[in-house]
Amino acid sequence: MKSRRSGSRQSPDTQSKSSIDSEGLVIWGGLELKETIVNSILNMGYEHPSDIQKASMPWVLQGRDVVAQAVTGSGKTAAFGIPMCNFVDPRSRQVQGLVLVPTRELAQQVQRELSLIGRDRGVGVVAVYGGEPIARQIKLLEQGMAIVVGTPGRVKDHMNRRTLDLGYVDMAVLDEADEMLDIGFADDMEYILKRTPSARQTALFSATIPNFIRGLIRRYLDNPRWIQLVSDTKGLETVDEVDQIFYDVASQDKADGILEILDDLEEGSQVLIFRKMQIGVDRLSKGLAGEGFAVKGIHGGMSQSERNRVMASFREGSLKMLVATNLAARGLDIPTISHVVNYDMPENIEEYVHRIGRTARMGKRGTAVSFIGEWDFELYEQIIVKIGEEKIIKRKFSFY
């Protein structure tokens, strides 16, 4: 099938095509890529493609539109990041690649990974998101970046200010599309896609495909290749490498329960603890610090600079324990997280799958501990039905 990209608008300052085509090509995981890209991804430790990369990248490299449904922690950022960094012209000052993501943390994370993938090729990548002064982002955009990663709200803001021109976008990616829908970015996603060239290539990655996302696919993707790495029968799949442990515990006993869990952990474990509310994050992180644990909290009520500091220390491993709300941890991709604790259970099973997918990244083993309180039995029954009783490990606290 003809590539969508073949009909795209040519940038007026793009170097001659022969200068791009003359770059050396090598094989990685059965795929022909530019040598500089392969050098970068080998330096990142990517010796072989993951399942989602093997399934989607041949089609993306051909220029096909792609819809990919995969479990969290499957390596999907590189699945679109490698082809995007491979095709853009780093000599052009036009934006050729666009990645839309639900949260600022994910924008920062994707920007970091794409920068590493494109580093040896000289591919410029900028992240644009709210909660940070816009002037710094404008300055970076003025330098001429090949790829923009951003939240829909801030991307739209830059478009309205005319600091971002999407008229030369060859490839657009909607990453965690269902999360963007949940947060309320539906209109912004459509607004942005309508203002990119119709000949662009589009890839959509989503854990679930609700009706609005199906409509988006019909309207903006051209005969996409569907890739499904989740179970057809269950609709959702958890990573097999996660041990899923459940404790029945009354609300007033959760504080004792978390201490018992944390006291039993091996030295060097990295733990992500979920709470529903911002005030819950503050109370639990303060309480655990009072018990002698090196712990920080993160939520939307904190300043961007505070959040960045906490995330940086957790990512580099100097911070081993983080208490977070759902939103603050969306898209979090830190391979060293060994334990996820659902101190407060999520609202639904989709969120449960997303949460526990923060551990056991890229094939490593991990542990998810969930506290089943008085109001959580309905969700617990749904989890059993969806993931299967054989994956459930039930335990009791010593104080019961």
N, C-alpha and C positions, 0 to 999 in steps of 0.2 A: 504493500500500500504506500502511496505517495506520502512523504513527510509533510506535516502541517507547516514545518519551518521553511519549506522551499518557497512558499509564497509570501514570506514576511517582508516587511518594509525594510529597505537597506539604510543603515545609518550613513549620513553624509560624510562622516569623518572616519569611517571604517577603512582600515588598510586593505590592500588588494587581497583577494581570497587566497592567492597562492602563498602569501606570507604566513597565513594560518595553516594551510594545508601542508606546508613544508615541514611542520613540526614532526619529530620522530614519533612513531607509533609502536607500542608494545602490547603484549597480551597479559591481562590480569583476570584470573577466574574465567577464562574462555572469552573475554570481551576485549575488543581492540580499543585501546585508549591512548591518549597522548602520553608520551614518556614522562613528562614533568608531573602529570597527575598521578601516575603509578608510583613515581618516586615519593610523592607526598603521602599517598595512602599507605605505602609500605612503612614509611617513617612513623605513621600513626598506629601501626600494629595491625592493620587490616591485611592479613595474608591471604584470606579467602573471602568470597562474598557470603553474606548471611542468606537465609532462605528468601527473605523479601527482596534482597538485592538481586539474587539469581533469577527470581520470578519476574521482576519488573524492569530491571536495567536494560536487557536486550531490546525491549519495546520502546523504552524512553530514548535510548540511543538511536533507534530508527526514526524517531520523530513522532511516534504514535502518542495519542492521548491515552492516559492510564488512570483507572480508578483502583486503588489498592486498599484492601481491608486486612489489617494485620494486628497481632497482639502488641501491646506496648513493650518496648525494649527489644525490638526486632532489628534495629539498624536501619530504620526507614529514612533518617536524615541523609545518610550517605547514599541511599537508593536514588534520591533525586539530586543530591548535592554533587555526586561524582559526575553524572551526565551534564549537569548545568555548568560546572566549572570546566568541563571538557569542551563544551561547544562555544561558550562566550568568547568574544574577541577582547583580550585584556588591553589592547591598544586603543580601543574605542572609548570615548568619554560618555557614551550613551548607556542607559540602564537597559540591559538585555535579559536579565533574569529577575523575577519577582517571586518572593516567598511570603505568603500571608500566614500568620500564626496567631493563636488566641491570646497569649500573655507576653508581658515584657521579658519575663525570665526565659521563656522559650525563644523569643527573638534573640536575646543575648547568646543563648546556647547554640542555636542554629548558625548565627553569624560566626561564632567561634569555630564551629566544625567546618563550615564552608571556607573560612579563611585558611584553615590548616590544609584542606583538600586542594585549594587553589594557590597555595603559597608559592610553590616552585614555578608556577606558570605566571605569577604576578597578577592574579585575579583579585580585584578590589571588591570587598564585601562590607556593606554598612547596615547596621541595625537601626530602625526608627520605631520609637514607642513612646507612650505617654509617661509622665512622672519624671521626665528629665528635661532640662531647658532645650527648647527646639533649636536655638542658635547653633549649638555644637553640631547637631545633625545636619543643619543647612550647610555648614562649613564643609563637612565631609562629603555631602552630595555635590557641592560645587567643585570638588576635586576630581569628579568623574569616576563613579563606581559602576562596575559591570553588573553587580548583583545587589538588590535591596531586599532585606528581610524585615518585616514589620507587622505590627498589629494593624488591623483594618482602619481603626479610628485615626491613628497617627499618619498612616499612608494617605488617607483621604485628606487630612489636614494639610499635608505637604502638597498634594495635588491642587487644592484650593488656593494655596499660597503661591503656586507656580514654581515651587522649589523642587518638584519632582515631575518629570515628563515620562510617561509610560508608553509613548508612541512608538518606541523601538523594541518593546518587550517581545522576545522570541519564545520565552518559556515562562509560564506562570504555574506556581504550586500552591495548593490550598492544603496546609498541614494541620492535622487535627481539626478537620472541617466541622465535625459534630460539636466539638468544644466551642468553636467560634459561634456556632448557632446558639448553643446554650447561654453564652455570655451576652448575646444580643447583637451580634455583628452581621446578621443576615442581610440587611439593606446595604451596609457598607461593602460587603463582599460583592454584591451585584453591581453597585455603583463603580467599583474599581475595575471589575472584569469587563464591563461595558466600554471602558475607556482604554482598553489595551487592544492591539491589532487583532482582528478576527482570525487572521492566519496564524496566530501564536499556537504553540503547543501547550497543553494544560495537563497537569497531573494532580489528582486529588487523593489525599491519604486521610482515612477516617476509621476509627475503631468500630463505629456503627454507621449505618446508612439510613437515617430517618427520611420521612417523605420530602421534607424541604430540600435535603441534600440530593435526593433523586431528581427533583425538579431542576436543581442547579446543574446537575450532570447533563440532563436533557437539553438545557438551554445553552450551556457554554462549552461542552465537550463534544468533539466530533468522533463518533463511532469509537468510543474508548475501549481499550483492552481491560477487562475486569480481572483483577487478581485477588483471590480470597484466601487468606491464610488464617481464617477462623473457622470453627466448626459449623457446617451447614445445619446440623441437627439442633445444636444448642444455641447458635446465634452468637455466642460469646465463648471465648476460650481463655483460660488462664495459663500462664507459662508453667510447663510441667515441672521446672526446676524449683518452684516455690513450694515449701512445706507450709500448708495452711492449717494453723492451730487456733482453736476456739475455746474460750473460757466463758462460762456463765458467771456473771458478776453483777451485784447490785450497784447502783450509781454511787452510793456512799462508800463502797469498798474499792472503787477503781484506783484510788491513790495508793492503797496498800498493794493492789495487784500489780501496778506498774513497777513498784519497787522490787517486788519478788521477781518479775521478769528481768529487770535490768541487772539485779544482783547476780543472776545466773548466766549472764552473757560472757562470752570469752573476751579476753583482753584484745583490744583493737577493733571490736565490732563497730560498725557505723549504722546508726539507728535513726529512722525517720518516724516520728509519732504524729498522728493526725488528730486534730480537734476540730469541732464544728464551727466554733465561734472565736473571734479575735480575743475576747476576754478570757476564754478557756485556754488559748495558747499562752497568754501572759501569766495566768495563774499557775498552769502546770510547769512552765519553764522556770518560774520563780520558785515554786515548791521543790522541784528537782535540784535546782542550784543550791537551795537551802540544805538539801540532803548530801551535798558534796559532789554532785555530777557537773561536769563541764558541758553545759547545754545552752542553746540559744533558741529564741522563738522567731518566727517569720510570718507576717500577714500583711494584708493590704493597707492596714492603718499606719504602717511604718513608712518613714521617708524612703525615697528610692536609694539614697546613699547608704542608709542603714541596711536595707535589704541586700544591696550589692555586697556590702561588707560581710554580712552573715553568709550569703550564698558562696562568696569567694572562699571563705574559711572552710565551709562544709565541702565544697568541691575539691579543694586541695588536700583535704583530710586532716587539717589541724583541728577542726571541730568534728567531733564524733557523734554528737546527738543534736537533732533538730526537731522542734515542735512546730507544726505548720497547719494552716487551714488548707482546704482543698485547692482553692484558687492560687494560693502562693506556691503550691507544689506542682501545679499542672505543667506537664511537659518536662519535668525535671529528669535529666538523664545523667546520673552519676553512677558509673559501673561498680563503685566500691560499697554501695549501700547493701549491708548484709541482712538487716531486719527492718520491716515495716510494722508498726503497731497501730491498729485502729482503736485508739482510746475511746473515741466516739465513732460509731458506725456511720457509713455514708448514707445518703438518701435513697440510693438505688443500686442495683447490681452492676450497672455499667460503671459507676463511680468506684465500686469495690474492685472491679477488674483493673481499672486504671491505677488505683492506689497500690495494689499489691504488685503491679507490674513495675513499680519503682525499684524493686529488688530483683535478683536473678537476671541481671542484664547480660545480653549477648552470651547466653548459655551457662553462666555461673549459677551455683545454687544459692538460694536465699530463703528467708523465713518470714512469713506474715502471721502476726498474732492479732486476733480480733477479740474485743470484749463485747460479749452479748449481754446487753442490759435488759431492763424490764420491757422496753418498747421496741426491741430489735428482733423479736422472734419471727415476725412475718418475713423480714428480709433474710434472716438466717435460713428459713425454709426455702425461700427462692434460690438462695445460693446452693443449697443441697441439690435441688432439682436441676439447676443449670449446670453445675460443675461436676456433679456426681458424688455420691456418698463415699466412694473409695478414696477421694482426695481430701476428705475431712479428717482432721486429727482433733479429738476432744480431750481436754485436760481440765483438772480441778486445782484451784488454789489451795495451798496448805492450810489457810485459815478457815476453810469450809469443812 
